[in-house]
């Protein structure tokens, strides 16, 4: 799913939640490939911005303190941008459950503020990061990200008279990012000599940070407005991950947590009726009146079969313990916290 014709040379990019693990990976890729691009790092944590400035300098990066909850600050940050990548979110499931309206303010109202700012500033391309937990959500985090997806897709109706086009990417667990079980297993193996597993049947989709960046860049290249881009990625069993990280270490089964799924779903059978297979990705196309399917460059892709479902337990691509061990090199010893 690597982009082939995307050119961000000289572009000004606004990256919300830019001090998080995705933000670091995105900055690494863009500054290496397009060294004259300027990235505005937008987040609310001045310490993480200071640490990022120490790492990257300020030649190509601009550090903007702000919160996606603040519409006026968001609008100011979007002025003069060519691209917005919206990665800011509350992502911890327990924190969202315990502080529900705070999650709504960040993930739902924040998404609307990004859409409004992009349209007002006439930003041509905007991509929001979503999650498999937005599909048939069972917790508040997933529900807020479902709302955010709908806001971004339908935002194209409000942008009809402007150059702004908005789309989403949706993917699974990221190796070593915030919320990943990887640092938890590492700590448990080192300190306790035992791992905790919620359910031995549990499966998850698995993606690396470089693959997540590839997906966003692919979406920036191919979006026409309203799509949800979903990568074809492998599934893994949590028990295989535990074995790959700590071979032979005893495990305790503690039971599934509130708001947690046994398996994750990336495309429902209802979505598959208006989705296509684009090779390395699936693309869920919008169903709204403003979308002209006949004019879409996605029309040459293969429609999905009737009743198709893309779930972590019915995937045709599974990672072995050895493959998981190889992937863990992408997981930092301490995951970077998102803004």
C-alpha positions in Angstrom: 0.0 0.0 0.0 2.9 2.3 -0.5 2.0 5.5 -2.3 3.6 5.9 -5.8 2.7 9.3 -7.1 2.1 11.3 -3.9 4.3 14.5 -3.8 4.4 16.5 -0.6 7.4 18.5 -1.6 7.1 22.0 -0.2 3.7 21.1 1.4 2.6 22.5 4.8 1.1 19.6 6.9 -0.9 20.0 10.1 -0.5 16.9 12.3 -2.9 16.8 15.3 -1.7 14.7 18.2 1.7 15.0 16.6 3.8 14.1 19.6 2.4 10.6 19.8 3.9 7.4 18.5 2.2 7.7 15.1 3.4 11.4 15.0 7.0 10.4 15.4 6.8 7.8 12.7 5.0 10.1 10.3 7.6 12.9 10.9 10.4 10.4 10.3 9.0 9.4 7.0 7.9 12.8 5.6 11.2 14.6 6.6 13.2 11.8 5.0 11.2 11.6 1.8 10.2 15.3 1.4 12.9 17.3 3.3 11.4 20.6 2.3 7.9 19.8 3.7 6.9 21.7 6.8 5.0 19.9 9.5 3.0 21.7 12.2 3.0 19.6 15.3 -0.3 20.3 17.1 -0.8 19.0 20.6 -1.5 20.1 24.2 1.6 18.8 26.0 4.5 21.3 26.0 6.9 18.8 27.5 6.5 16.3 24.7 6.8 19.1 22.2 10.0 20.2 23.9 11.3 16.6 23.7 10.3 16.5 20.0 12.2 19.7 19.3 15.3 18.3 21.0 15.1 15.3 18.6 14.1 17.0 15.3 14.9 20.6 15.7 12.7 23.3 14.3 13.9 23.7 10.7 11.0 21.8 9.2 8.7 21.4 12.2 6.5 24.1 13.8 5.3 23.4 17.4 1.8 24.6 18.1 0.3 24.2 21.6 -3.4 23.6 21.2 -6.3 21.2 21.8 -8.7 19.9 19.1 -11.4 20.8 21.6 -10.6 24.5 20.9 -12.2 25.4 17.6 -10.7 28.9 17.3 -7.1 27.5 17.9 -7.8 24.7 15.5 -8.9 27.1 12.8 -5.8 29.3 13.3 -3.5 26.2 13.0 -5.1 25.1 9.7 -4.5 28.4 7.9 -2.3 27.9 4.9 -2.1 24.1 5.1 -2.1 21.7 2.2 -2.7 18.6 4.2 -4.2 17.7 7.7 -3.6 14.4 9.3 -5.8 14.0 12.4 -4.3 11.7 14.9 -5.3 13.3 18.2 -7.7 11.3 20.3 -8.4 9.9 23.7 -7.6 6.2 23.2 -7.4 4.4 26.5 -10.6 2.4 26.8 -10.8 2.5 30.7 -10.2 6.3 30.7 -12.9 6.9 28.1 -15.3 4.7 30.1 -14.6 6.6 33.4 -14.6 10.0 31.7 -17.2 9.6 29.0 -17.9 13.2 28.1 -14.2 14.1 28.0 -13.8 11.4 25.4 -16.8 12.9 23.5 -15.3 16.3 23.6 -11.9 15.2 22.3 -12.9 12.4 19.8 -16.3 13.7 18.6 -16.3 17.5 19.0 -12.6 17.5 18.2 -13.3 15.8 14.9 -15.9 18.3 14.0 -13.5 21.1 14.8 -10.9 19.6 12.5 -13.5 19.3 9.7 -14.7 22.9 10.2 -11.2 24.2 10.3 -10.2 22.3 7.1 -13.2 23.5 5.2 -12.8 27.2 6.3 -9.1 27.1 5.4 -9.7 25.3 2.1 -7.2 22.5 3.0 -7.3 20.2 0.0 -6.6 16.8 1.6 -7.6 15.7 5.1 -7.2 12.2 6.6 -8.4 11.1 10.1 -7.1 8.0 11.9 -9.7 5.6 13.1 -9.7 2.1 14.7 -11.2 -1.3 14.3 -13.0 -0.6 17.6 -15.3 1.8 15.8 -16.9 -1.1 14.0 -19.9 -2.5 16.0 -18.5 -0.7 19.1 -18.9 -2.2 22.6 -17.1 0.6 24.5 -17.3 4.4 24.5 -13.9 4.8 22.8 -15.2 2.8 19.8 -18.5 4.7 19.8 -16.7 8.1 19.7 -14.4 6.9 16.9 -17.5 5.7 14.9 -19.0 9.2 15.4 -15.7 10.7 14.2 -15.7 8.6 11.1 -19.3 9.6 10.3 -18.4 13.3 10.8 -15.4 13.1 8.4 -17.3 11.1 5.7 -20.3 13.5 5.8 -18.0 16.5 6.1 -17.6 16.2 2.4 -21.2 17.3 1.9 -20.3 20.6 3.7 -17.2 20.9 1.6 -18.9 20.4 -1.7 -18.3 24.0 -2.9 -14.6 24.0 -1.8 -11.5 22.1 -2.7 -11.4 20.2 0.7 -11.8 16.5 0.6 -11.9 14.3 3.7 -11.3 10.6 4.3 -10.5 8.1 7.1 -8.1 5.2 7.6 -9.1 2.4 9.9 -6.7 -0.1 11.3 -6.0 -2.4 14.2 -3.5 -2.6 17.1 -0.2 -0.9 16.5 3.0 -2.7 17.7 4.3 -0.7 20.6 2.0 2.2 20.5 0.0 3.6 23.4 -2.4 0.9 24.7 -0.4 -1.9 23.2 0.0 -5.0 25.3 3.7 -5.2 24.3 5.1 -2.9 27.0 2.8 -4.6 29.6 4.1 -8.1 28.7 7.6 -6.8 28.9 7.2 -5.3 32.3 5.3 -8.4 33.6 8.0 -10.8 32.3 10.8 -8.7 33.9 9.2 -7.9 37.2 6.8 -10.8 38.0 7.9 -13.7 35.8 4.3 -14.3 34.9 2.0 -12.8 32.2 -1.7 -12.0 32.5 -4.0 -13.0 29.6 -7.6 -11.9 29.5 -8.8 -14.8 27.3 -6.8 -17.4 25.5 -9.2 -17.3 22.5 -8.6 -13.6 21.9 -7.4 -12.4 18.5 -6.4 -9.0 17.2 -5.3 -7.3 13.9 -1.7 -6.3 14.0 0.1 -3.4 12.2 3.4 -1.7 12.5 3.9 2.0 12.7 5.6 2.1 9.3 2.6 0.3 7.8 0.2 2.8 9.5 2.2 5.7 8.0 2.1 4.0 4.6 -1.7 3.7 4.8 -2.1 7.4 5.6 0.1 8.4 2.7 -1.8 6.0 0.4 -5.1 7.6 1.5 -3.7 11.1 0.9 -2.8 10.0 -2.6 -6.0 8.2 -3.5 -8.8 9.9 -1.6 -11.7 11.6 -3.4 -13.7 12.3 -0.4 -15.7 10.2 2.0 -13.7 6.9 1.8 -12.6 4.7 4.7 -9.3 3.0 3.8 -8.7 -0.3 5.5 -5.4 -2.2 5.2 -5.0 -5.9 4.6 -3.1 -6.9 7.7 -2.5 -10.1 9.6 -4.2 -11.4 12.7 -2.5 -12.7 15.7 -3.5 -14.7 18.8 -2.7 -13.0 22.0 -1.3 -16.3 23.4 1.1 -16.5 20.4 2.3 -12.9 21.2 2.9 -13.9 24.8 4.9 -16.9 23.7 6.9 -14.8 21.2 7.8 -12.2 23.9 8.3 -14.6 26.8 8.8 -18.2 25.8 7.9 -20.6 28.5 6.9 -17.9 31.0 3.7 -18.9 33.0 0.5 -17.1 32.2 -2.6 -16.3 34.3 -6.0 -16.1 32.6 -7.8 -13.2 34.3 -11.0 -12.9 32.2 -12.1 -10.4 29.6 -12.3 -6.8 30.7 -15.4 -4.6 30.5 -15.7 -3.0 27.1 -13.3 -5.5 25.5 -14.0 -7.7 22.5 -12.9 -11.3 22.0 -12.2 -10.5 18.3 -12.1 -7.3 16.4 -14.1 -6.4 13.3 -12.8 -4.2 10.5 -15.5 -4.4 7.9 -19.1 -5.4 8.5 -21.3 -7.3 6.1 -23.4 -4.1 5.6 -20.3 -2.0 4.8 -19.0 -4.7 2.4 -22.0 -4.0 0.1 -20.4 -0.6 -0.8 -16.7 -1.5 -0.4 -14.1 -2.6 -3.0 -10.9 -4.6 -3.0 -8.1 -2.2 -4.1 -5.2 -4.7 -3.8 -3.4 -4.0 -0.6 -6.4 -2.2 0.9 -10.1 -2.4 1.1 -12.0 0.9 0.5 -15.4 1.5 2.0 -17.1 4.0 -0.3 -19.7 6.6 0.9 -23.3 6.0 0.1 -24.4 9.6 0.1 -26.0 11.6 -2.8 -23.0 13.8 -3.3 -20.8 10.8 -4.1 -20.6 10.0 -7.8 -19.6 6.4 -8.1 -19.4 6.5 -11.8 -16.7 9.3 -11.7 -14.7 7.5 -9.0 -11.3 6.1 -9.8 -12.3 3.3 -7.4 -14.8 2.0 -9.9 -12.2 -0.2 -11.5 -11.6 -2.2 -8.3 -13.3 -5.4 -7.5 -16.5 -5.3 -5.4 -16.5 -7.5 -2.3 -18.6 -10.7 -2.3 -22.1 -10.6 -0.7 -21.9 -11.0 3.0 -18.1 -10.4 3.2 -16.9 -9.8 6.8 -13.3 -8.8 7.7 -12.7 -9.9 11.3 -9.6 -10.9 13.2 -10.8 -14.4 13.8 -11.8 -15.1 10.2 -8.7 -13.6 8.6 -6.8 -15.7 6.0 -3.4 -14.2 7.2 -2.1 -15.2 10.6 1.2 -14.4 12.3 3.2 -17.2 13.9 5.1 -16.7 17.1 8.3 -16.5 15.1 6.8 -13.8 12.8 5.6 -11.9 15.8 9.0 -12.0 17.4 10.5 -10.5 14.2 7.8 -7.7 14.2 8.6 -6.7 17.7 11.7 -4.9 16.6 9.3 -2.1 15.6 8.1 -1.8 19.2 10.2 0.7 21.3 11.2 -0.3 24.8 9.1 2.6 26.0 6.2 3.5 23.8 5.8 7.2 23.0 2.6 8.6 24.6 0.2 10.4 22.3 -0.9 13.9 22.9 
